[in-house]
Each structure stands twice: as structure tokens, then as C-alpha cells.
């Protein structure tokens, strides 16, 4: 049996389904409780907000994992750390040290 792909396409689909599914699940639960207790629409709105917050938490958690994995795979470097030639790797030109006016 061929091995299933778990590449970035399926990972993104998985995250999207978790985000939408969690939001709909919690909003639906809130809607059901609103009908049962007569508190419409407050529990549905609260449930939707909790679902969105949970989805964002999962998204941030997955992004941090991907960032850690990429750093481990490609080597860790800090911003403005000197490269092998001694020059900073990510420093922009500083305009304060350029002469003002025509040369």
C-alpha cells in the first residue's frame, strides 16, 4: 500500500478544517444551548468566539512548530549576526551616515 502524503498541502487543509470545524462546532453548541435555555443569541456568539480563539491558538501553535522544524533543518541564525565575511547579514543601509546634498 502506498504511503500517504502529509506535505504542506494536506497540513494546510487539516488546519483549515480544524479552524472552521471548531468554530462551527462551538457556535452550533451555543445555538443549541440558546434554544434550550432561551438566551438567544448570546451563547451562539460566545461559542463562535471560543471556536475562533481555539482555531487561532491551533494555527499559531502549528506555525511555531513549522518555524522550529525549519530552523532545525536549515540551521539557526540570528538577525544581524555577522556572516563569514564579517558583514551583517540582514542590516539595511543606514541613511544617517550618507552625506546630505549633491556629491
Secondary structure, 3 states (H helix, E strand, C coil): CCCCCCCHHHHHHHHHHHHHHHHHHHHHHHHHHHHHHCCCCHHHHHHHHHHHHHHHHHHHHHHHHHHHHHHHHHCCCCCCCECCCCCECCCCCCHHHCCCCCC
